[in-house]
């Protein structure tokens, strides 16, 4: 039995959502009870106690869209790289990176990304992987890294035609192999989706091949209309918008997640809504790639689409994306009220709901029988925190580096900012050596 108490408890549960001096009781992998600290300490006197010391106790974060392999791009310089648009960024940076990646690169990038996420309070990660220099077994390497930290993760491989038909088939096989492995697990820590890059790198022949090989109960994870070039390609080659094309192939559905959706129209939004398909927006990445601001608030409000928030590999700190999402829509719409309700709902409500279309254990809330995924944030605000304003405190006062304790599946993974059972210095050193070797391969 484990108690986490003496903190401002934000449960994200209906009804009793906030305790001034709250406590979470954990029994095994599940939450047993929530309540006042003194009450639960009396009820479970033998339990191990983690003292939040007045900080925030809350559910662990869910990152709905990441690119772990991009970890090794930080600080990298590629000879001749001078992009003018998003297509240049893909061809000159990301595709050059993933074409050079081997299995060791996948494993070590996974170790540092999951470690960084864990230290930032992220307890569940949905990743979209590509490593065309080493396809077979690459998801296994990410899975192995995730298991070392005990972090929840949902993986897929990015199918694309960009490197030819044989590599496309190998990417499909990597998805299917990991889907089979993940379905054999019973711990509810790892799941699989079927990954695709973007419509402009997927021919009709390839889409048909993917769909005909994907099990019925598996959803797709695909980029949609991240850049206007993707839209033009679909209209010119196939005479239809991207979402319509995906709909015609039966790719949309409640377990499918569309990334970005920046340049889509009302009819496409209707198709997404009517098929109960999920959408994840990635504000920092969109700004960094200069691809535009998505109609995320319109999809959320007018079309009632289940919208989530991801980092797209830009960071492993979802509080950064929370802040950027709050700003980008205000700036874009010239409306200081834009996103005030929708953005917190995406991160704190929708991300867990989306994740629970794949994971069985209830995520994102602190209530009996929910997953014991809990974080403690070392935060003392200058103003009162009440049931009405925790989102404001997190938005303006909290960042991932303030996470002090991380518990996943009832196991303490980080205590007082020290990751349990992991030699962090060794992890970072090995990653730097591996990344340096990758950079050398890219530029040679």
HELIX and SHEET records of a PDB file:
HELIX    1   1 UNK A   37  UNK A   43  1                                   7    
HELIX    2   2 UNK A   68  UNK A   73  5                                   6    
HELIX    3   3 UNK A   86  UNK A   89  1                                   4    
HELIX    4   4 UNK A   90  UNK A   94  3                                   5    
HELIX    5   5 UNK A   95  UNK A  100  1                                   6    
HELIX    6   6 UNK A  103  UNK A  119  1                                  17    
HELIX    7   7 UNK A  138  UNK A  149  1                                  12    
HELIX    8   8 UNK A  165  UNK A  183  1                                  19    
HELIX    9   9 UNK A  199  UNK A  201  5                                   3    
HELIX   10  10 UNK A  204  UNK A  213  1                                  10    
HELIX   11  11 UNK A  228  UNK A  238  1                                  11    
HELIX   12  12 UNK A  242  UNK A  248  1                                   7    
HELIX   13  13 UNK A  266  UNK A  274  1                                   9    
HELIX   14  14 UNK A  283  UNK A  289  1                                   7    
HELIX   15  15 UNK A  296  UNK A  301  1                                   6    
HELIX   16  16 UNK A  318  UNK A  333  1                                  16    
HELIX   17  17 UNK A  342  UNK A  344  1                                   3    
HELIX   18  18 UNK A  345  UNK A  350  3                                   6    
HELIX   19  19 UNK A  351  UNK A  355  1                                   5    
HELIX   20  20 UNK A  390  UNK A  397  1                                   8    
HELIX   21  21 UNK A  400  UNK A  402  5                                   3    
HELIX   22  22 UNK A  424  UNK A  443  1                                  20    
SHEET    1   A 4 UNK A  30  UNK A  36  0                                        
SHEET    2   A 4 UNK A  18  UNK A  27 -1                                        
SHEET    3   A 4 UNK A   2  UNK A  10 -1                                        
SHEET    4   A 4 UNK A  48  UNK A  51  1                                        
SHEET    1   B 8 UNK A  30  UNK A  36  0                                        
SHEET    2   B 8 UNK A  18  UNK A  27 -1                                        
SHEET    3   B 8 UNK A   2  UNK A  10 -1                                        
SHEET    4   B 8 UNK A  56  UNK A  59  1                                        
SHEET    5   B 8 UNK A 374  UNK A 377 -1                                        
SHEET    6   B 8 UNK A 403  UNK A 408 -1                                        
SHEET    7   B 8 UNK A 411  UNK A 415 -1                                        
SHEET    8   B 8 UNK A 418  UNK A 419 -1                                        
SHEET    1   C 4 UNK A  61  UNK A  66  0                                        
SHEET    2   C 4 UNK A 122  UNK A 127  1                                        
SHEET    3   C 4 UNK A 152  UNK A 155  1                                        
SHEET    4   C 4 UNK A 190  UNK A 192  1                                        
SHEET    1   D 5 UNK A 194  UNK A 198  0                                        
SHEET    2   D 5 UNK A 220  UNK A 224  1                                        
SHEET    3   D 5 UNK A 257  UNK A 260  1                                        
SHEET    4   D 5 UNK A 278  UNK A 281  1                                        
SHEET    5   D 5 UNK A 307  UNK A 309  1                                        
END                                                                             
